[in-house]
Amino acid sequence: MENIPTIDRVAFELGTFTVYWYGIIIGTGLLLGWILATKESKRLGLEKEIFSDLLLWAIPISIVSARLYYVLFKWDYYKGNPGEIIAIWEGGIAIHGALIGAVLTTIIFAKKRGISFWKLADIAAPSIILGQAIGRWGNFMNQEAHGGEVTRSFLEGLYLPEFIINQMYIDGVYYHPTFLYESLWNIAGFILLMILRRLHLKRGELFLTYVIWYSIGRFFVEGLRTDSLMLTESLRIAQLMSMALIVIAAILIFLRRWRGKAIKGYMDTVN
């Protein structure tokens, strides 16, 4: 086995307290997303604290729902290792579970505040995909969420930096950097949404565009991964969810326009 230098997933230790790069990177994505959403909400006439208040509920609920989603589809393992259910620092949170928790929380929050859910969702969409793009680097640090086996020459042919190639060397084998593929797709999606939000889209359509864009990329990237949550031996849950979300989002865009539910534009400042 080659002696390839890799990056330690532990950032630093304070006595018995260990801080992992995974948590730092996820936290960075959340912080940048919050800053972006706060600036946009102020521009559109909402209270500047609106996303701070929302995230106080959405973050913990999304983390719990993301973990529960993952544990549910890995129950054969966790029922024999219940002590590991809360070990999210080891990885193992599902973005689809997080999105379910975040959407449900936002629906309730918007209703209580008397604000359009779709307006909040539109504002949040670029922040969400930016956070996902950054968060995938937490998987990189943990050497997880990778694809199948490849050669070093294949990775070099992608003109990747040496540190990425080295980090993809796991237990004597090089793997597809699927974290990078998805991160780059999400960065492209972030740029797209930042452009589209300056256009007069109908209310809700920026968020639904995010759902479609992310789901297309996730469907193809998931097909390369080796750690997929499986519904059956051949059916990957994330791919099934991605297909369902693409169809649902497209139908919602059509129905909301057809029924006149999307008469307000994204940039309208009224609730």
C-alpha positions in Angstrom: 0.0 0.0 0.0 1.3 3.4 -1.0 2.1 6.0 1.7 -0.1 8.8 0.4 -0.5 11.9 2.7 -4.2 12.6 3.5 -5.9 15.3 5.5 -7.0 14.4 9.1 -10.7 14.7 9.6 -10.0 16.2 13.0 -9.5 19.9 12.9 -8.3 20.3 16.5 -8.8 19.1 20.0 -9.5 21.0 23.2 -8.8 18.6 26.0 -11.3 15.8 25.5 -13.4 17.8 23.1 -12.8 17.0 19.4 -13.7 19.4 16.6 -14.1 17.8 13.2 -13.6 19.5 9.8 -17.0 18.1 8.9 -18.8 20.2 11.4 -16.7 23.3 10.6 -17.5 23.1 6.9 -21.2 22.4 7.5 -21.3 25.4 9.9 -19.6 27.6 7.3 -22.1 26.7 4.7 -25.0 27.6 7.1 -23.4 30.9 8.0 -22.9 32.0 4.4 -26.4 30.9 3.5 -27.8 32.9 6.4 -25.9 36.0 5.4 -27.1 35.7 1.8 -30.7 35.1 2.8 -30.7 37.9 5.3 -29.4 40.4 2.7 -32.0 39.3 0.2 -34.9 39.4 2.7 -34.0 43.0 3.6 -33.9 43.9 -0.1 -37.4 42.5 -0.5 -38.8 44.4 2.4 -38.9 41.7 5.1 -37.7 42.0 8.7 -33.9 41.6 8.8 -34.3 39.0 11.6 -36.7 36.8 9.7 -34.2 34.2 8.7 -32.5 34.3 12.1 -35.8 33.4 13.7 -36.5 30.8 11.1 -33.1 29.1 11.4 -33.4 28.8 15.2 -36.1 26.2 14.4 -35.1 25.0 11.0 -31.5 24.1 11.7 -32.0 21.7 14.7 -35.2 20.2 13.1 -33.4 19.7 9.8 -30.4 18.0 11.5 -32.7 15.6 13.4 -34.8 14.8 10.3 -31.7 14.3 8.1 -30.3 11.9 10.6 -33.6 10.1 11.1 -34.0 9.7 7.4 -30.6 8.2 7.1 -31.0 5.9 10.2 -34.4 4.8 8.9 -32.9 3.4 5.7 -29.9 1.9 7.6 -32.0 0.4 10.3 -30.6 -3.1 9.9 -27.3 -1.6 11.1 -28.4 0.9 13.7 -30.8 -1.5 15.5 -27.7 -3.4 16.5 -25.7 -0.3 17.2 -28.1 2.1 18.8 -25.3 4.1 20.5 -24.2 5.3 17.1 -27.5 6.8 16.1 -26.6 10.2 17.4 -23.0 10.1 16.0 -23.6 12.6 13.2 -19.9 13.8 13.4 -19.1 10.5 11.8 -21.2 11.5 8.8 -24.5 9.9 7.8 -27.0 12.6 7.3 -29.3 12.7 4.3 -30.0 15.9 2.5 -33.4 14.8 1.4 -34.3 14.3 5.1 -32.9 17.7 5.9 -35.0 19.3 3.1 -38.2 17.6 4.4 -37.6 19.0 7.9 -36.7 22.5 6.6 -39.7 22.7 4.3 -42.2 21.6 7.0 -40.7 24.0 9.5 -40.8 26.9 7.0 -44.5 26.1 6.2 -45.5 26.3 9.8 -43.2 29.3 10.5 -44.6 31.2 7.5 -48.2 30.6 8.5 -47.5 31.8 12.1 -45.8 34.9 10.8 -48.4 35.7 8.1 -45.7 35.5 5.3 -45.9 33.7 2.0 -44.1 30.3 2.3 -43.1 30.6 -1.4 -41.5 34.0 -0.8 -39.4 32.6 2.0 -38.5 29.5 -0.1 -37.5 31.7 -3.1 -35.2 33.8 -0.9 -33.7 30.7 0.7 -33.1 28.7 -2.5 -29.7 30.2 -3.5 -28.6 29.9 0.2 -29.6 26.2 0.3 -27.7 25.2 -2.8 -24.7 27.3 -1.8 -24.7 25.5 1.6 -24.9 22.1 -0.2 -22.0 23.0 -2.4 -19.9 23.9 0.6 -21.2 21.0 2.7 -20.0 18.4 0.3 -16.4 19.2 1.3 -17.3 17.9 4.7 -17.7 14.5 2.9 -14.3 15.1 1.3 -12.7 15.5 4.7 -14.3 12.4 6.0 -13.4 10.4 2.9 -17.0 9.4 2.4 -19.8 9.8 -0.2 -17.3 8.8 -2.9 -17.9 6.8 -6.1 -16.5 3.6 -7.4 -12.8 2.6 -7.9 -10.7 4.5 -10.4 -7.0 4.8 -11.1 -4.7 7.6 -10.1 -4.1 8.4 -13.8 -7.9 8.9 -14.2 -7.9 11.5 -11.4 -4.8 13.2 -12.8 -6.6 13.3 -16.2 -9.3 15.5 -14.5 -6.5 18.0 -13.6 -7.4 17.8 -9.9 -5.2 19.4 -7.3 -2.8 16.9 -5.6 -4.6 17.2 -2.2 -7.9 16.0 -3.7 -6.3 13.1 -5.5 -4.5 12.1 -2.3 -7.7 12.3 -0.2 -9.5 10.0 -2.7 -6.9 7.3 -1.8 -8.8 5.2 0.7 -7.6 1.8 2.0 -5.2 1.3 -0.9 -7.7 2.3 -3.6 -8.5 5.5 -5.5 -12.2 6.5 -5.9 -14.4 8.8 -7.9 -14.6 12.2 -6.2 -18.3 12.4 -6.4 -18.4 15.0 -3.6 -16.6 17.3 -6.1 -19.0 16.5 -9.0 -22.0 17.4 -6.9 -20.3 20.5 -5.3 -19.5 21.8 -8.8 -23.0 21.1 -10.0 -24.4 23.0 -7.0 -22.0 26.0 -7.6 -23.3 26.2 -11.2 -26.9 26.0 -9.8 -26.1 28.8 -7.3 -24.9 31.0 -10.2 -28.0 30.1 -12.2 -30.4 31.0 -9.3 -28.6 34.3 -8.7 -29.1 35.2 -12.3 -32.7 34.0 -12.4 -33.7 35.9 -9.3 -33.1 39.2 -11.1 -35.8 38.1 -13.7 -39.5 38.4 -13.0 -40.1 34.8 -12.1 -43.4 34.0 -10.5 -43.6 33.4 -6.8 -42.2 30.0 -5.8 -40.5 29.3 -9.1 -37.0 30.1 -8.0 -37.3 27.5 -5.2 -38.9 25.0 -7.6 -36.1 25.6 -10.1 -33.6 24.8 -7.4 -35.4 21.6 -6.6 -35.3 20.6 -10.3 -31.6 21.6 -10.8 -30.3 19.9 -7.7 -32.4 16.8 -8.3 -31.0 16.3 -11.9 -27.4 16.5 -10.7 -28.1 14.3 -7.7 -29.7 11.6 -9.8 -26.6 11.2 -12.0 -24.0 11.6 -9.2 -25.9 9.1 -7.0 -25.4 6.5 -9.8 -21.7 6.7 -9.2 -21.7 6.4 -5.5 -20.9 3.3 -3.5 -22.6 4.2 -0.2 -26.2 4.9 -1.5 -29.2 4.3 0.7 -31.0 1.4 -1.0 -34.7 0.7 -1.1 -34.1 -2.6 -2.9 -30.9 -4.3 -4.1 -31.0 -2.2 -7.3 -33.1 0.8 -6.4 -31.3 3.8 -4.9 -33.5 5.9 -2.6 -31.8 9.2 -3.6 -32.4 8.6 -7.3 -36.0 7.7 -6.7 -36.5 10.9 -4.6 -34.7 13.0 -7.2 -37.0 11.7 -10.0 -40.1 12.3 -7.8 -39.0 15.8 -6.9 -38.3 16.8 -10.5 -41.8 15.7 -11.5 -43.5 17.3 -8.5 -41.7 20.6 -9.0 -42.4 20.8 -12.7 -46.1 20.0 -12.1 -46.3 22.7 -9.3 -44.8 25.3 -11.7 -47.4 24.4 -14.3 -50.4 24.2 -12.0 -49.6 27.4 -10.1 -49.5 29.3 -13.3 -52.5 27.6 -14.8 -54.6 28.2 -11.7 -53.4 31.7 -11.2 -51.7 30.9 -7.9 -48.4 32.3 -9.0 -49.6 35.8 -9.9 -47.0 37.6 -7.8 -43.4 37.8 -8.8 -40.4 36.8 -6.8 -39.2 40.4 -6.4 -42.6 41.8 -5.3 -42.1 43.3 -1.9 -45.6 42.7 -0.5 -46.2 39.5 1.5 
